[in-house]
Amino acid sequence: MNYAALKKFDIANGPGVRVSLFVSGCRHRCKNCFNSEAWDFNYGKPFTDETKREILAELEKDCISGLSLLGGEPFEPENIPALTELLKTVKVLFPEKKVWCYTGFEFEVLKEKAREMLSLTDVLVDGKFIEERKSPDLIFRGSSNQRIIDVQKSLKEDGAIWLDGVWERRMGSGNIYE
């Protein structure tokens, strides 16, 4: 697996300060994707044991809320083995840190095709980016078709359940999410 970028101090892709790994490779090819250079599976650098150690070292910091996986597409079959192993380690060493994963696939597909990796994820932002449904009022997602899913509740209930919170900015409100 290759990765396009590793951001060690990210406040845009989930609540709090996060470590964000942008993997390479995506077959969705959403129109006006913010990260189209990462569609190529060969883009970026190889994900190595050193990369994994670097991520784990960053997650040790108290100011870090969790890990976000983006792309490219984390749930491409080529990326699942390396990310599943990373998430297993993260869950053992940092059970209090929340894992967010952004994907163009829908939860209903992933629970059948990639259940192990999904089970190691706390929050899934699912659905392809759709330019015509883009809104600057959305929080932690690019288009209104995308859902912010509580994965653990959803797996127990066998259906997609939105994560509790407010996921749109409201005029005159000081809070952007609860």
N, C-alpha and C positions, 0 to 999 in steps of 0.2 A: 504494500500500500504506500502511496505517496501522500504528502500533505502540502497544501498551498501556503498555509500560514499558521503560526502559533501566536496568539495574543495572550499575554500574561496578565493584562489588566484591562478587562473588557467590561463596559457598563451598558452595552447595547443589546446583548443577546441573552437576556435573562435577568432576574433581580439581583441586586448587589453587584459586587465586583467579582468577576469570573475569569477563569482561564478558558479560552476558546480555541479549539482545534478545528481548522478548516481543512477537510480532507479533499483529495483530488479524485475526479471521476464522477460524472453525472450524465445519465442518458435522458433525463427529463427535458433539458434544453429550453427552459421557460423563457419566453419572450421578455427582453429587457432585464434578465437576471443580473443582480448586483455583482455576481462573482463568476461571470462566464468563462474567464480564463481557467477556472478550476474544473471545467467540464472534462478536460483531457486527463485521463488516468495517469499519464506520464508527467504531468505538470508538477512543479515544485520539487520537494526533497523526499527521499525515502524515509518512512517512519521506522525508526530503529529503536533498540533498547535504550540508547542514549536519549532519544526524544521522549520516550516513556518516562525515564528517570527525571527529565527536565519538568515534565508535566506534574509528576508526583511531588517534586520538590516545591513547586509553586503552590500546590494544593495544601501543603503543610502550613502555609501562612494563615494566621487568624483572620486577616482581612478578606480572604477569598471565600466567597459563598458557595462556589461549586464549579463544575465543569460544563461547558457547552460544546456540543459537536455540531458542526455545520459543514457546508461543502461549497462545491461538489455535493455529493450525496452520501451521507454516512451509511445508509442502508443498501448501497449497491453491493451485490454478492462479493465482489472483490475486496470490499472494505470491512465486511462484517467480522471475519476471523480476528483481525488485529484489534478492532475496536471492542469486540466482546472480551478479549483478554485484558485490555486496558481497563474496561469497566469492572471486571471481576476484581482486579487489584484495587481500584478506587473504592469500591464498596466495602472491601475488607479493611483498608487503611483509613478511610474517611467516610464512615457511614452517615455522618451528619451533613456532609456536603451533597447538595442536590445536583443531579445530572439532568441537563436539558439537551434535547436533540431536535434538530430541525431537519425535516424531510419532505420531499415532494410526494412520497407515498402516503396513503391513508392508513390510519390505525387499523382498520378492519383487514387490510391486506397484510400488514406487518405481523399481526397477532397469529396469522397462519404461517407466514413465510420466514419470519425472523424473531420468533418468540423469545429465544434465550437473550439476545441483545436487548430486545424490548423490555424484558423483565428486569434488566439492570438499569433501566432509565426511569427517572422520576416524572419528568414532564416531556411531552412530545408536542412539538409544533408541526402539525401535519398539513399536507396538501400542497400542490404546486402553486408557485407564484403566478397570479393572473393579473396582468397589467391593468385590465379594465376594472378590476376590483381593488386597486391600490388606493390607500388613503393615508394621509399623514397623521390622522387621529388614532390609528391603531398602535397598540403597544406590543412590542416583541414579536410582531409579525408584519408581513409586507402587504398582504391582500386579505380582504374580508372573508374569503372562503376558507382560509387557514384557521385551524382550531388549536387551542392551547389545552392539552389533554392531561389530566391526572392519570398517569399510566397505571399505577398500582391499583387505584380504585377501579379503573376501567377493566383491568384484567380480572379482578375479582367479580365484577358485575357482568363481564362478557359483553361490554358495549362501551363506546366512547363517552367519557364523562369529562366535561370541562373542569379545569382547575378553578377553584374558588378564587374570586378576585374581579376587579374591574379592568377590562382590557382595551378600553378606549379613553382617550383624553376627553374631558368634559369642559366646556366653556366655563370659565370663572372658577374652576376647581383648582385648589392647590395640590391635590393629590392626583397622581397619574395612575397609581394602582394601589390596591389595599392588600 
